[in-house]
Amino acid sequence: MILFVADDHYGSHPGLEIYERIKDCYPGMLFYENDWSGFTTVNMERDCDLLILNMIADTCGNPLPGTEVETAVKSYLERGGNMLLLHGSSAAFWHWKWWREIVGLRWVRGNDPEGVTPSTHPKHPYTLRIAKSSHPLCERLRAVELPDDEIYINLEQTAPVHVIMDTQIEEGIFPQCHESVTPWGGRIIAFIPGHEKAVTSHLDVIYDIRVLIDYLLSL
């Protein structure tokens, strides 16, 4: 079973847009928007095959999740569970110290608990490029030309990562898809583009997300 939890990202509903385009490919996938109850309704440690997030706690009017959610997420990861983090979800649980340490490249918010300089998001058209990398996904993913959208850059590296896709913009070259390994042996893939509907409904973006999901389910 895949558990997909999203916020509405200030009314743009990127998680929902993606879910509607992939749900028929993954029967039984559970989707929750602006609702953290999925983490505790499901027995994540026993029944969850993949956790997909498109959310940041304490945004969009949603509360910080409580200790039951933290216990469920950590138990899932401690048994080697894999995650797909979409857009800014490296900051999904930014208030948990252990989370900040494992996500590879994390989106740093303005109220960061450790006082790290915040990440930034210029807005331009941009190209998702396949990185010059030996990672097997580089042979399966598609490069994509994207319209104006937030480009998440200047993330903080907190763990080793394998860069799979990047983008080159005026500000520099920045990872846009990368893989890291949790302390418990699970894989985390972060796929950072975007939240505008023109991005989250783009056929090649949806294709790449499906490739990433299939990869994580195959491990």
N, C-alpha and C positions, 0 to 999 in steps of 0.2 A: 504494500500500500504506500502511495505517495501522499505526504501531507504538505500542502501548499498554503502558506499563511502570508497575507499581504495587508498593508494599509491602503487607504485610498489616494495617498500622495497628493493631498490638497485638491481633491476632486478630479484628478486625471486618471485614476483607477488603472495603473499600469499592470498590476498583478492580475486583475480581473480580465483585462484585455488579452493578456498572454494565456491565462487559463482557458478562456473561451476558444482559443485557437489550438490548444493542445489536448483538451480533455478527452476527445474521442480516441486519441492514441493511447491513453493510459486509463483504461476502465478501473473504476474504484478509487481514483484520486479524490481526495477530500480537499476542498478549498474553503478558506475562511478569510473574510475581509473585515478589518477593524474589530476583530473578535479573537481574543487570545485563548478562548476556551478549548480550541482544537488541541492545544498542547496537552491538556489534561483530560479531555474527553477520550482521546485515543491513548492506548497503551503504547507509547512511543518505543520503549525499550524492546517490547515483544513484537509489535505489529508493523512498525514503520520501516520501509525499505529505503526511503529517501525523503529528506526534508528540504523543501524549497521555500525560500524566504524572499519577499519583496516588501520590506518594512523597516522602520526605525521606531523603536519604542519611544513613547513620550512625544510623538509628533501627531499631527492631524487630529488633535483633541483626544487621542487615546492615552490611557493611563500606562504607567510602567507596570509590566507584568510582575506578579508576586513570586514568592519562594516556591510555590508548587510548579510554576512554569519553569523556573530555573532548574529545579530538581529533575523535571521531565527531560528538558533539553540536554542537560549534562549527562544524565543516565543514558540517553540515546547515543551521545557522542562517545561516552566511555566504553560502550560495547562495540565501537568501531564504525558507527553510523556515518554516512556521507551526507554532504550538503551542497546545494546549489544556491549561491547568494546572488540575487539579481539587483542591479542598480546600487543603491546605497546600503545594502543589507550587511555589509561588513560592520556597520554600526547598529545592527538590529538590536543587540543587547549591550550597548555601549557602556552601561552602568555596571556591568559585571566585569571585574578585573580579569578573571580567567578567560573570558570571551575576548577581551581586547588583545590578549596575548597569543591567540591561536589562529586568527583569521588571515594572517599573511600580510596583506595590505589593507589597512583599515581607514574608512572615512572618518575623519576627526571633526567633531561638531564644535561649535563655538563655546559650549559649556563643558568641554572635555574635563573629566575628573583629574587628569594628570597635568592639565595646563599645556598640552601640546598645541602648537600653532595649528589653527583650523585648516582643513582642506578647502579647496576652491572648485568652482564649476563654471568656467567660461562657457558661453553659448555660441556655437558656430555650426555650420555644416562640417561634417568630418567623415573620414574613411576608417572603418575597422580593417586593419591589415593583419594578415597571418604573420606571426613573429618568425624570425629566423631561429628556429628551435627544433630540437629532435623529438619533441613531445608528439606522440602518435595522433593526437587530435588535430595537429597542424595539417595533416593530409586529408582531413574529413570536413573541416569547417570552411565556410565561404567568407571571403572578404566582402564587405558591404559598404556602399556609399549611403550616408545618412544625412537627412536634412538638419536644420537647426535643432539643437537640443542641448541640455546640460551635459558637459563632458567632465566627469569627475576626475580631478587630478590632485597632485600633491598629497597623496595618501601617506600614512605612516607605515613603514614596514616593521612588523612585529614578529615575523617568522619567515623562514626561507620560502620562496615561491618559484614556480616554473612559469615564466610568461608564455602565453599561448597566442594572444592577439594584442596588438597595440594600436595607437594612433599617433600621427605626427601633425601637430597644429602649431600655430605661431609661438605658443608658450614652450614647446618642446615635444619630446616623445614620451608617451605615457602608456603603461599597461592598461588594457581594457578587458582582458580575460586572463586569469592565472589560476594555477593549482597550488595548493599547499596540503600538507599532511598534518593531521591533529596529533597530539601527544599519544593518542590511543590507536593510531594507525588508520583512521578514516581519512577520506579525501574531502577537501573543500575546493570547489571551483567557484570563483567569483566572475560573473559576466556583468560588466558595469553599465553598458548603455541602457538606457535612457528611460524617460517616462512619457514623452509625448506620444500621442496615438499613432502618428506617422512612423514612429520607431517601433513601438510595441506591437504594431500590426504588420510591420514590414515582413514580407514572405521570407526573405533571407535571414532576418533576425529570428523568426520563428523556427526556421530550419536549423539554425545554429543552436538554439535552445534545446530542440529535440535531440540533436547530436550529443549535447552535453548531458542531458538526462539519460539517454541510452548508455552512454559511457559510464556514468556513475552507477547505474543499475547493473551493469555487467561486471563490476569489480567484486 
